[in-house]
């Protein structure tokens, strides 16, 4: 494979909260979380027996959006979504909350990385630059606090092995302008929910091939 472009899912994201106004071409993809945190319950003593239990707590994309909204004083609606923006024109990549026509850059709360070791099946056309295929690669996802804002009530760091489908994107003239990577993968890790340390597992997905010019 001769990868000419890098997916937003392979970058450590450190953006500001307000998107730059300079025009650029972006690949726009949906970023979705479906996680379960296992919270340790209080021990229960019955005579000489002490019982321990754990309670599962579901964490979905709207939960992630709302905890970021609370920290940044944004009142996002229940219809708000997370989007991964990959620049196809040399600009910054970003993670944003899309709420109607309002778009808020929340990149600084995320750290998303793709491992350097990749195993794949694919085809690359050296004449046109087009490519497609499937790759297996480890990815990591972190939702974290950010300086200058109140701490989030939810943090997590989780990793997993993704089977990623990739395919070139073509511009209006038919030339290759980038590559879209799409995946849905299982992840496991640790989390902090309302100040309590927990374990976490679930799914994360990055999908879509929409190209937009801002």
N, C-alpha and C positions, 0 to 999 in steps of 0.2 A: 504494500500500500504506500502511496505517496500522498500523505495528508497535508494539504495546503492551508487548511483552516482549522482553528481550534474551537471546540464546543465550550459554551459557558459552563457546562458541567465539569470541565477540567481545570477550572481556575479558582484561585483564592480571591474572593470578592471583597473589596475594601472601599466601595463607592460611597459617595455622599448621599444625603437624603434627598437632594433635589437634582433631577436630571439636567444635563447640559442641553442648551437649546440648539447647538450646532447640528445641522442636518446630517443624518447618517442612515445607512441601510442596515437593518437588523433582522436576524432570524428570531422570531417570536415563538416560544414554546411554553406549554403549560407545565408547572412544577407542582406535584401533588404528594402529600404525605398521608399515610394510613398506618398509624403506630399504636402500640399498646405498651404502656408503662406498667410495671408490676411494683406496686407500693406495699411496703412492709406494714402490716397492721400491728397494733399494740398486743403484747402477750396477755393471755387470760389464764389466771391461776385458779384451779379448782382442787382444793386440798393439796395433795402432793404432785398433781399434774399441772404442767404449764403448757398451754397450747399456743402455737404460732400460726399466723395466717397471712396471706398476701392478697391484695385486691387489685384486679386489673383496671386500668384507667385508659380509655380510648383517647387518642390524640389525632385529630384530622387537620387538614389544611386550614379550615376556618379558625381552629384553635390557635394555630401558629400565627395567623394574621391578626387575631384579636389581641394576643399578648404583645405583639409588636406595636399594634395600634395604641394600646394602653401606655406603653413606654414612650411613644412619640407624640402622644396627645392627638391621635387621629381616630375619629369615630368611623371605622369602616363598616359598611353594610354587610349583611349575611351573604350577599351575592358577590362580594369581593373575591378575587382570585390571585394566585401567585403566578408570575410569569418570569421565565428566564430569557433575557435578551442577549443574543450573541451578535456583536458587531461584525458586519461583513465589509466594512469600509474603513477599518483601522481605528475606530473609536473605542470607548470603554464598554465592557460588558457589564451587565447589571442583573440583579434580582429586584423585581418591582411588585407592588400590590396594585392591581388594576381594579378600580371600583367605579363602574360606569365609565365616564370620560376622564375621570381623575386617575392619574398614575403617580405613585410615590415610590421613590428609590429606597429600598431597604437592604441594599447589598451589604452594608457594614455589619448586619446581624448574622450573616451567613459566611461559612467557610466551606467550599465545596471543591473537592480535589479528585483528580483522576490519576491513577498510578502510571508510572512510566513503562511498566512491563505489560505488553499487549500481545495476545495470541488471537489470530483471526483467519477467516476465510474471506476472500474478496477479489475484486477485479479492478484494475486501474488502466484507463486508456491514456497512453502517453501522448497521443495526438490531440485529444480534446481536453484532457485533464479531468474527465469524468471518472468517478469511482463509486463503488457500492460494495457492501459486504456485511459481515457480522464479526464482531470482536468480543472476546472475553477479557475483562479488565476489572481490577478492584477500584472501587470508588468510596469516598468518605464524605459524610455530611455532618455539619456542625451548626447548630443554632446557639448563638452566644450573646452575652451582654456586650454593650457598646459604650465606650466612654462618653460622658456627657449626657447620658440618659439613665433613668431609673433601671435597676436590674429587672430582667424578664422574670416572670413567674414560672417560665418553662425554659430549660436548656437541655440540649442533648448532643451527643456525639456518637455516630454509628457508622459502620462500614459494611460492605458486602461485595460480592462478585456479580457484576452485571454482564448480561449477554446483550450487547448493544448492536442495533441495526443502524448502519450509516449509508447515506446516499447523497450524491452531489445535488446542489441547487443550481438552477439555470436562471439567467437574467432574461430581459426582454429580447435580447439579440441571440439567445440560445447558448451563450458562453457560460462557463462555470463561474459562479460567484461565491460559492461556499459549500459546506457540507453540513447536513443535519444529522445529528446523532440522537436516536430515540431508544429509550429503555424503560422497563419496569422491573424492579429488582428487590430482593429481600435484603434487609439490613438488621443488624443487631448491635447493641451498645449499651451505654449508660445515659441516664438523664437525671435532672433535678426538677421536681414538680412541687411547686409551692414550698420550696426550701428543703424538701426531703429527697435524699439520694435514692435512685431507683435503677432497675434495669429496664431496657426497652428493646422491642423488636417490631418488625412490620415491613411495610412496603413503601418505596418511593418511586415515582415515575416522572420522566421528562419526555413529553410527546409534542408533536406538531411540526409543520414545515411552512408556516406562514412567514412571508418576507414583507417587511414594511419599510417605508422611507419616512423618516421623521424630519 
